[in-house]
């Protein structure tokens, strides 16, 4: 048997992924160097990559001397063949022996039967597959060239390890993993979590003696917290920041990656929250796109018809983090930042908060107007609105059940790439509709790739190279071509092939040039996560009618003051 069968390749990938999850789920634990090296060998064999003794030792996950001894044990067991790479015979490559291939092929059958019997042969539904990956895109001549292989492959023992959020853009990266592995010259292991679990795992990783991840995706509001807690490194300490071409990033996205005047991350996705609306419905009924909060309420009332299964508007109203984000951005639409920060041209100054004494502003007149607006929205929302969060708000919109939805651009593939969705080709995009004392803004969300402070010194150089590669214009264009609707760089949004994929790219660029992309609605102060949760819990009680708006906001203000004091 000279090549690995598709089933063998699939099971090897499954075992490698399962092994990584097990290693990270239980702490302390002991690596299995035999299994790690065998899986590395089989995977490289299936991909046609040459394996050297040193790469096997690196993949073992144990100290060098132990790995060398374990490699010898595998060879003595007849599981590995050594073949000369040069005429002198001084250099060898390693290959799986026929016995190893045969035994793992049998194992592949047993694992497949075991999974089927345990999980009932469940398959990923077309809905989830389409949601995350969409369709492929075949490029013609590109203004931005595809990413090329690094001049020197990365030499990271065990491969490149990345911690990310489980959203469509990062899942596109997972779908392109094989291509990126060829680009960087090593295996890539990506773990994806929900937003709250990602925050928890990042802090848990910071408490370990050495980081388990080379790169970590950090939500923009967390930057200040993670800097103050020593979780992430300043980029200037480990690289020449000019290599990133900072001027090419959307201004708000790049500024949001800073704390105390220093950059700590590189934008991997810049995704403003916008108002999605059914432009065909609005046109048919002679309504203008809703540019103000009053217009949103009028349009929601007009389209709301529960008897016909049609609702006015969908938004993040689930308890906790989801609703907390909504309230902060709604306050911004009414011209109210959640803390007392100075007003500047185009908004408020959220770029100089390090070391400042901060005071919350969550029970002002404008904050009350924002809370009242959410109560008005409630009357024209789907019946499950109080459990609706990030993805749930977009599903009914895409299915033609909702006239408008607040949503991040990264969620647009759900309907933009699915021609069966009624919203496909019929969606308009607007900045957040504003209140009487607000202006049009598009609150910036998204993630920056950061380097953990406790990353081992011998991994730093290669982690920086991976950081540059994954955030390059070529890589970000590739994400867009494969379903992502986020483009942190002006050059990518202006690329003619990218522009043809979706109107979002051109619109977001225009919003950035008009200074509508803003990150002050969710200022990256160290206490932001706690304040978001408080807002989300107290405002949820308000929406359920348990407390009055005044009581809810007074409680939010008092708890936020206590959080900021301590």
C-alpha positions as CSV (number, residue, x, y, z in Angstrom):
1,X,0.0,0.0,0.0
2,X,1.8,3.1,-1.2
3,X,-0.8,5.8,-0.6
4,X,-3.2,6.6,2.2
5,X,-6.9,5.9,1.4
6,X,-9.4,8.8,1.8
7,X,-10.9,7.0,4.9
8,X,-7.5,6.6,6.5
9,X,-6.7,10.3,5.8
10,X,-10.1,11.3,7.3
11,X,-9.5,9.2,10.5
12,X,-6.0,10.5,10.9
13,X,-7.3,14.0,10.8
14,X,-10.1,13.1,13.3
15,X,-7.7,11.5,15.7
16,X,-5.3,14.4,15.6
17,X,-8.1,16.9,16.3
18,X,-9.5,14.7,19.1
19,X,-6.1,14.3,20.6
20,X,-5.6,18.1,20.6
21,X,-9.0,18.6,22.2
22,X,-8.3,16.0,24.9
23,X,-4.9,17.6,25.6
24,X,-6.5,21.0,26.2
25,X,-9.6,19.8,28.0
26,X,-7.8,18.2,31.0
27,X,-5.0,19.9,32.9
28,X,-2.6,18.4,34.0
29,X,-2.2,15.8,31.3
30,X,0.6,13.8,29.7
31,X,1.3,13.9,25.9
32,X,1.3,10.6,24.0
33,X,4.5,11.0,21.9
34,X,4.1,7.7,20.0
35,X,0.6,8.7,18.8
36,X,1.6,12.3,18.1
37,X,4.6,11.2,15.9
38,X,2.6,8.5,14.1
39,X,-0.3,10.8,13.3
40,X,2.2,13.4,12.0
41,X,3.9,10.8,9.8
42,X,0.6,9.5,8.4
43,X,-0.8,13.0,7.7
44,X,2.4,14.1,6.0
45,X,2.4,10.9,3.9
46,X,-1.2,11.5,2.7
47,X,-0.2,15.1,1.7
48,X,3.0,14.1,0.0
49,X,5.2,16.0,2.4
50,X,8.7,14.8,3.3
51,X,9.2,13.9,7.0
52,X,12.6,14.2,8.6
53,X,13.6,12.7,12.0
54,X,13.8,16.3,13.4
55,X,10.2,17.1,12.4
56,X,9.0,13.8,14.0
57,X,10.8,14.8,17.2
58,X,9.2,18.2,17.1
59,X,5.7,16.7,16.7
60,X,6.1,14.4,19.7
61,X,5.1,17.1,22.2
62,X,7.7,16.0,24.8
63,X,11.3,17.0,25.5
64,X,13.9,16.3,22.8
65,X,15.7,13.4,24.6
66,X,12.3,11.7,25.4
67,X,11.1,12.2,21.8
68,X,14.3,10.8,20.3
69,X,14.0,7.7,22.5
70,X,10.3,7.2,21.6
71,X,11.0,7.6,17.9
72,X,13.6,4.8,18.1
73,X,11.0,2.6,19.8
74,X,8.6,3.2,16.8
75,X,11.4,2.4,14.4
76,X,12.3,-0.8,16.3
77,X,8.7,-1.9,16.1
78,X,8.9,-1.8,12.3
79,X,6.4,1.0,11.9
80,X,8.7,3.4,10.1
81,X,10.9,3.0,6.9
82,X,14.0,5.1,6.5
83,X,14.9,6.1,3.0
84,X,18.1,8.0,1.9
85,X,17.5,11.5,0.6
86,X,21.0,12.0,-0.9
87,X,23.5,9.8,-2.7
88,X,25.8,9.8,0.3
89,X,23.0,8.4,2.4
90,X,23.8,10.8,5.3
91,X,20.3,12.3,5.2
92,X,17.1,10.2,5.5
93,X,13.4,10.7,5.2
94,X,10.9,8.7,7.2
95,X,7.9,6.9,5.8
96,X,5.1,4.7,7.2
97,X,5.8,1.1,6.7
98,X,3.3,-1.2,5.1
99,X,2.5,-2.7,8.5
100,X,1.7,0.8,9.9
101,X,-0.5,1.7,6.9
102,X,-2.3,-1.6,7.1
103,X,-3.0,-1.4,10.8
104,X,-4.2,2.2,10.6
105,X,-6.4,1.3,7.6
106,X,-8.1,-1.3,9.8
107,X,-8.3,1.2,12.6
108,X,-10.0,3.7,10.3
109,X,-12.8,1.2,9.7
110,X,-13.2,0.5,13.4
111,X,-13.2,4.2,14.3
112,X,-15.8,4.9,11.6
113,X,-18.1,2.1,12.9
114,X,-17.6,3.4,16.5
115,X,-18.5,6.9,15.6
116,X,-21.6,5.8,13.7
117,X,-22.8,3.5,16.5
118,X,-22.2,6.2,19.1
119,X,-23.6,9.2,17.3
120,X,-26.1,7.6,15.0
121,X,-24.2,8.4,11.8
122,X,-25.0,12.1,12.2
123,X,-23.9,14.3,9.4
124,X,-23.4,18.0,9.4
125,X,-26.5,19.6,7.9
126,X,-26.4,21.5,4.8
127,X,-27.6,24.5,6.8
128,X,-24.6,24.7,9.0
129,X,-22.2,23.9,6.1
130,X,-23.7,26.6,4.0
131,X,-23.7,29.0,6.9
132,X,-20.1,28.8,7.6
133,X,-18.5,28.1,4.2
134,X,-20.9,29.2,1.5
135,X,-19.8,28.5,-2.1
136,X,-16.4,28.6,-3.6
137,X,-15.2,31.4,-5.8
138,X,-13.0,31.0,-8.8
139,X,-10.9,34.1,-9.3
140,X,-9.7,35.4,-12.5
141,X,-6.9,38.0,-12.7
142,X,-6.6,39.4,-9.2
143,X,-5.4,42.9,-8.4
144,X,-4.1,41.4,-5.2
145,X,-2.0,38.3,-5.8
146,X,-2.8,35.1,-3.9
147,X,-0.7,34.4,-0.8
148,X,2.5,32.6,-1.6
149,X,4.5,30.2,0.5
150,X,6.9,31.6,3.0
151,X,10.5,31.7,2.0
152,X,11.3,29.5,5.0
153,X,8.8,27.1,6.4
154,X,7.8,27.6,10.1
155,X,9.6,25.3,12.5
156,X,7.1,25.1,15.3
157,X,7.2,21.8,17.3
158,X,3.7,20.3,17.1
159,X,2.6,22.8,14.4
160,X,1.0,26.3,14.6
161,X,-1.6,26.5,17.3
162,X,-4.4,29.1,17.0
163,X,-7.3,30.0,19.3
164,X,-10.2,31.7,17.6
165,X,-13.9,32.5,17.8
166,X,-16.4,30.1,16.2
167,X,-17.7,32.6,13.6
168,X,-18.0,32.3,9.8
169,X,-14.7,34.1,9.0
170,X,-12.6,31.9,11.2
171,X,-14.5,28.9,9.9
172,X,-13.5,30.0,6.4
173,X,-9.9,29.9,7.6
174,X,-10.5,26.4,8.9
175,X,-11.8,25.4,5.5
176,X,-8.7,26.8,3.9
177,X,-6.4,25.1,6.4
178,X,-4.7,22.7,3.9
179,X,-3.8,25.7,1.7
180,X,-2.5,27.7,4.6
181,X,-0.5,24.7,5.9
182,X,1.2,24.6,2.5
183,X,1.9,28.3,2.7
184,X,3.5,28.3,6.2
185,X,5.1,24.8,5.8
186,X,3.7,23.3,9.0
187,X,0.5,21.8,10.5
188,X,-2.2,24.2,11.8
189,X,-4.3,23.4,14.8
190,X,-7.2,25.8,15.3
191,X,-9.6,25.7,18.3
192,X,-12.8,27.6,18.1
193,X,-15.0,28.7,21.0
194,X,-18.1,30.8,21.5
195,X,-17.4,34.4,22.6
196,X,-17.8,33.8,26.4
197,X,-15.8,30.6,26.3
198,X,-13.1,32.2,24.2
199,X,-12.7,34.9,26.8
200,X,-12.5,32.2,29.6
201,X,-10.0,30.1,27.7
202,X,-7.7,33.0,26.9
203,X,-7.5,34.0,30.6
204,X,-7.0,30.3,31.5
205,X,-4.2,30.0,29.0
206,X,-2.5,33.1,30.5
207,X,-2.3,31.3,33.9
208,X,-0.3,28.5,32.4
209,X,3.5,28.5,32.6
210,X,3.7,28.4,28.8
211,X,1.0,29.3,26.3
212,X,-0.7,26.5,24.4
213,X,-1.4,28.8,21.5
214,X,0.9,30.8,19.2
215,X,-1.8,33.2,18.1
216,X,-5.0,34.2,19.9
217,X,-8.0,36.0,18.4
218,X,-9.1,38.8,20.8
219,X,-12.4,40.6,20.6
220,X,-11.8,44.3,20.2
221,X,-13.4,45.4,23.5
222,X,-11.1,43.0,25.4
223,X,-7.8,44.6,24.4
224,X,-7.5,46.9,27.4
225,X,-8.4,44.1,29.9
226,X,-5.9,41.7,28.4
227,X,-3.1,44.3,28.3
228,X,-3.6,45.2,31.9
229,X,-3.7,41.6,33.0
230,X,-0.5,40.8,31.0
231,X,-2.2,38.4,28.7
232,X,-0.9,39.7,25.3
233,X,2.4,41.2,24.1
234,X,3.0,44.6,22.6
235,X,3.7,44.0,18.9
236,X,6.6,46.5,18.9
237,X,8.5,44.2,21.3
238,X,8.5,41.3,18.9
239,X,8.4,42.8,15.4
240,X,8.8,45.7,13.1
241,X,5.2,47.0,13.0
242,X,5.8,48.7,9.7
243,X,5.8,45.3,8.1
244,X,2.1,45.2,8.6
245,X,1.5,48.4,6.5
246,X,-0.8,49.9,9.3
247,X,-2.1,52.6,7.0
248,X,-3.9,50.0,4.9
249,X,-6.2,48.9,7.8
250,X,-9.5,50.7,8.4
251,X,-8.7,53.4,10.8
252,X,-11.1,52.4,13.5
253,X,-10.1,48.7,13.4
254,X,-6.4,49.6,13.7
255,X,-6.9,52.1,16.5
256,X,-9.0,49.6,18.4
257,X,-6.0,47.3,18.5
258,X,-4.1,49.8,20.6
259,X,-3.8,50.4,24.4
260,X,-1.7,53.1,25.9
261,X,-0.5,54.2,22.5
262,X,0.9,50.8,21.5
263,X,-0.5,48.2,19.1
264,X,-1.2,44.8,20.7
265,X,-2.9,43.0,17.8
266,X,-3.4,42.9,14.1
267,X,-7.0,43.1,12.6
268,X,-8.0,39.7,11.3
269,X,-11.5,40.8,10.7
270,X,-13.2,44.2,10.9
271,X,-16.9,43.7,11.0
272,X,-19.2,46.7,11.7
273,X,-22.8,46.0,13.0
274,X,-25.2,47.4,10.4
275,X,-28.9,47.5,9.8
276,X,-30.0,44.9,7.3
277,X,-33.3,45.6,5.6
278,X,-35.4,44.1,2.8
279,X,-35.0,46.7,0.1
280,X,-37.6,44.9,-2.1
281,X,-40.2,45.2,0.7
282,X,-39.5,48.8,1.3
283,X,-39.6,49.6,-2.4
284,X,-42.8,47.8,-3.0
285,X,-44.5,49.7,-0.1
286,X,-43.0,53.0,-1.0
287,X,-40.9,53.4,2.2
288,X,-37.6,55.0,2.5
289,X,-34.7,53.1,4.1
290,X,-34.8,53.6,7.9
291,X,-32.1,56.1,8.7
292,X,-33.4,57.1,12.2
293,X,-34.7,55.1,15.2
294,X,-38.2,56.6,14.7
295,X,-38.1,55.4,11.1
296,X,-37.2,51.9,12.3
297,X,-40.2,51.8,14.7
298,X,-42.5,53.1,11.9
299,X,-41.3,50.5,9.4
300,X,-41.3,47.7,12.0
301,X,-45.0,48.6,12.8
302,X,-45.8,48.7,9.1
303,X,-44.4,45.2,8.3
304,X,-45.2,43.4,11.6
305,X,-47.9,40.9,10.9
306,X,-47.6,37.8,13.2
307,X,-50.7,36.2,11.7
308,X,-48.8,35.9,8.4
309,X,-45.6,34.9,10.1
310,X,-43.9,38.2,9.4
311,X,-42.2,40.4,12.0
312,X,-40.8,43.9,12.0
313,X,-37.2,43.6,13.3
314,X,-34.7,41.1,14.8
315,X,-31.9,42.0,17.2
316,X,-29.7,40.7,20.0
317,X,-32.0,40.5,23.0
318,X,-30.7,37.3,24.7
319,X,-29.8,37.7,28.4
320,X,-26.1,38.5,29.2
321,X,-23.4,39.3,26.7
322,X,-25.6,39.6,23.6
323,X,-28.1,42.1,25.0
324,X,-25.2,44.0,26.8
325,X,-23.6,44.6,23.4
326,X,-26.9,45.7,22.0
327,X,-27.6,48.3,24.7
328,X,-24.1,49.8,24.5
329,X,-24.5,50.2,20.7
330,X,-28.0,51.6,21.0
331,X,-26.8,54.1,23.5
332,X,-24.2,55.1,20.9
333,X,-27.0,55.6,18.3
334,X,-28.5,58.1,20.7
335,X,-25.2,59.9,21.1
336,X,-24.3,58.4,24.5
337,X,-21.0,56.7,25.3
338,X,-21.2,54.3,28.3
339,X,-18.4,56.1,30.1
340,X,-17.6,59.8,30.4
341,X,-15.0,60.3,27.7
342,X,-14.2,63.5,25.8
343,X,-16.0,64.3,22.6
344,X,-13.9,64.8,19.5
345,X,-14.5,65.4,15.8
346,X,-16.4,62.4,14.5
347,X,-17.4,60.9,17.9
348,X,-15.6,60.3,21.2
349,X,-12.0,59.7,22.1
350,X,-11.7,56.0,23.1
351,X,-8.1,55.8,22.1
352,X,-6.6,57.3,25.3
353,X,-8.2,55.5,28.1
354,X,-5.2,53.8,29.7
355,X,-4.6,55.0,33.2
356,X,-7.7,57.2,33.2
357,X,-10.3,57.5,36.1
358,X,-13.5,56.5,34.4
359,X,-17.1,57.2,35.3
360,X,-20.1,55.3,33.8
361,X,-22.9,57.2,32.1
362,X,-25.6,54.5,31.9
363,X,-28.5,56.4,33.5
364,X,-28.5,59.6,31.5
365,X,-31.4,61.1,29.5
366,X,-29.9,59.6,26.3
367,X,-29.4,56.2,27.9
368,X,-33.1,56.2,29.0
369,X,-34.0,57.1,25.4
370,X,-32.0,54.1,24.2
371,X,-33.7,51.8,26.7
372,X,-37.1,53.1,25.7
373,X,-36.2,52.4,22.0
374,X,-35.5,48.7,22.9
375,X,-38.8,48.4,24.6
376,X,-40.5,49.8,21.5
377,X,-38.6,47.3,19.3
378,X,-39.9,44.5,21.5
379,X,-43.4,45.0,20.4
380,X,-42.5,44.4,16.7
381,X,-40.1,41.5,17.2
382,X,-40.4,37.7,16.7
383,X,-41.9,35.9,19.7
384,X,-38.5,34.3,20.7
385,X,-36.7,37.7,20.7
386,X,-35.6,37.4,24.4
387,X,-33.5,34.3,23.6
388,X,-32.3,35.7,20.2
389,X,-28.5,36.3,20.0
390,X,-25.8,36.6,17.4
391,X,-26.9,34.0,14.8
392,X,-30.5,33.6,15.7
393,X,-31.4,37.1,14.6
394,X,-30.1,36.6,11.1
395,X,-31.8,33.2,10.4
396,X,-35.4,34.5,10.4
397,X,-34.2,37.6,8.4
398,X,-32.6,35.4,5.7
399,X,-35.7,33.2,5.7
400,X,-38.0,36.1,4.8
401,X,-39.7,36.3,8.1
402,X,-38.3,39.7,9.3
403,X,-38.2,43.0,7.5
404,X,-35.1,44.4,9.3
405,X,-32.3,43.0,11.4
406,X,-29.3,44.4,13.3
407,X,-26.3,42.3,12.3
408,X,-22.5,42.2,11.8
409,X,-21.3,42.0,8.3
410,X,-19.7,38.6,9.1
411,X,-23.2,37.2,9.3
412,X,-24.2,38.3,5.8
413,X,-23.0,35.0,4.2
414,X,-25.9,33.3,5.8
415,X,-28.2,34.8,3.1
416,X,-25.7,36.3,0.6
417,X,-24.3,32.9,-0.4
418,X,-27.6,31.0,-0.3
419,X,-29.8,31.7,-3.3
420,X,-32.7,29.9,-1.7
421,X,-33.0,32.6,1.0
422,X,-35.6,35.2,0.2
423,X,-33.2,37.9,1.5
424,X,-30.6,36.9,-1.1
425,X,-30.0,39.8,-3.5
426,X,-32.8,41.8,-1.7
427,X,-30.8,43.2,1.2
428,X,-29.8,46.8,1.8
429,X,-27.2,47.8,4.4
430,X,-27.2,51.0,6.5
431,X,-25.2,52.4,9.5
432,X,-27.1,52.1,12.8
433,X,-30.2,54.3,12.5
434,X,-29.7,57.1,15.0
435,X,-31.7,58.9,17.6
436,X,-32.5,62.6,17.9
437,X,-29.1,63.5,19.4
438,X,-27.1,60.8,17.5
439,X,-25.4,60.6,14.1
440,X,-25.0,57.7,11.7
441,X,-22.3,55.3,13.0
442,X,-21.4,51.7,12.3
443,X,-20.0,50.3,15.6
444,X,-16.9,48.3,14.8
445,X,-16.7,44.7,15.9
446,X,-14.3,41.9,15.0
447,X,-11.1,40.4,16.2
448,X,-7.4,41.1,16.3
449,X,-4.7,38.4,16.3
450,X,-2.4,38.7,19.3
451,X,0.7,37.0,20.6
452,X,0.3,35.6,24.1
453,X,2.7,37.0,26.7
454,X,3.6,33.6,27.9
455,X,4.5,32.1,24.5
456,X,7.8,30.3,24.7
457,X,10.7,32.3,23.4
458,X,11.7,29.7,20.8
459,X,8.3,30.0,19.2
460,X,8.1,33.8,19.0
461,X,9.8,34.4,15.7
462,X,7.7,31.9,13.8
463,X,4.5,33.1,15.5
464,X,5.3,36.6,14.1
465,X,5.7,35.2,10.6
466,X,2.4,33.5,10.8
467,X,0.8,36.7,12.1
468,X,2.0,38.6,9.2
469,X,1.0,35.9,6.7
470,X,-2.6,35.4,8.0
471,X,-3.3,39.2,8.0
472,X,-1.7,40.0,4.7
473,X,-3.9,41.4,1.8
474,X,-3.5,38.2,-0.1
475,X,-4.8,36.1,2.7
476,X,-7.6,38.4,3.5
477,X,-8.7,38.5,-0.1
478,X,-8.7,34.7,0.0
479,X,-11.0,34.7,3.0
480,X,-13.4,37.0,1.1
481,X,-13.3,34.7,-2.0
482,X,-14.3,31.8,0.1
483,X,-17.3,33.3,1.9
484,X,-16.1,35.9,4.5
485,X,-17.7,39.3,4.5
486,X,-15.0,41.1,6.5
487,X,-12.1,43.0,5.0
488,X,-10.0,44.9,7.6
489,X,-7.8,46.4,4.8
490,X,-8.7,49.2,2.4
491,X,-6.7,47.5,-0.4
492,X,-8.8,44.3,0.0
493,X,-12.1,46.2,0.0
494,X,-11.0,48.1,-3.1
495,X,-10.0,45.0,-5.0
496,X,-12.2,44.7,-8.1
497,X,-12.7,41.0,-7.7
498,X,-13.7,41.4,-4.0
499,X,-16.0,44.3,-4.9
500,X,-17.9,42.0,-7.2
501,X,-18.5,39.5,-4.4
502,X,-20.8,41.7,-2.3
503,X,-21.9,45.3,-2.0
504,X,-20.7,45.2,1.7
505,X,-17.1,45.7,0.9
506,X,-17.6,49.0,-1.0
507,X,-20.2,50.2,1.5
508,X,-17.9,49.6,4.5
509,X,-15.0,51.4,2.8
510,X,-17.3,54.3,2.2
511,X,-18.4,54.3,5.8
512,X,-14.8,54.3,6.9
513,X,-13.9,57.3,4.7
514,X,-17.0,59.1,6.1
515,X,-15.7,58.4,9.7
516,X,-18.8,56.3,10.5
517,X,-16.9,53.3,11.6
518,X,-16.3,53.8,15.3
519,X,-15.1,51.7,18.2
520,X,-16.1,54.1,21.1
521,X,-19.5,52.5,21.5
522,X,-17.7,49.5,23.2
523,X,-14.6,51.2,24.7
524,X,-11.8,48.6,25.3
525,X,-11.5,49.4,29.1
526,X,-10.3,46.6,31.4
527,X,-13.7,46.3,33.0
528,X,-15.8,46.2,29.8
529,X,-16.7,42.5,30.0
530,X,-18.1,42.8,33.5
531,X,-20.1,45.9,32.5
532,X,-21.4,44.2,29.3
533,X,-22.8,41.3,31.4
534,X,-24.4,43.7,34.0
535,X,-26.1,45.6,31.2
536,X,-27.3,42.4,29.5
537,X,-28.7,41.0,32.7
538,X,-30.4,44.1,34.1
539,X,-31.8,45.2,30.7
540,X,-33.2,41.7,30.1
541,X,-35.2,42.0,33.4
542,X,-36.5,45.3,32.0
543,X,-37.6,43.8,28.8
544,X,-39.4,41.0,30.6
545,X,-41.3,43.6,32.6
546,X,-39.7,42.6,36.0
547,X,-38.3,46.1,36.6
548,X,-38.9,49.5,35.3
549,X,-36.5,51.2,32.9
550,X,-35.5,53.7,35.6
551,X,-34.8,51.0,38.1
552,X,-32.9,48.9,35.6
553,X,-30.6,51.8,34.6
554,X,-30.1,52.9,38.2
555,X,-29.0,49.4,39.0
556,X,-26.7,49.3,36.0
557,X,-25.2,52.6,36.9
558,X,-24.5,51.6,40.5
559,X,-23.0,48.3,39.6
560,X,-20.8,49.8,36.9
561,X,-19.6,52.4,39.4
562,X,-18.6,49.6,41.8
563,X,-16.9,47.7,39.0
564,X,-14.8,50.7,37.9
565,X,-13.9,51.6,41.5
566,X,-12.5,48.1,42.1
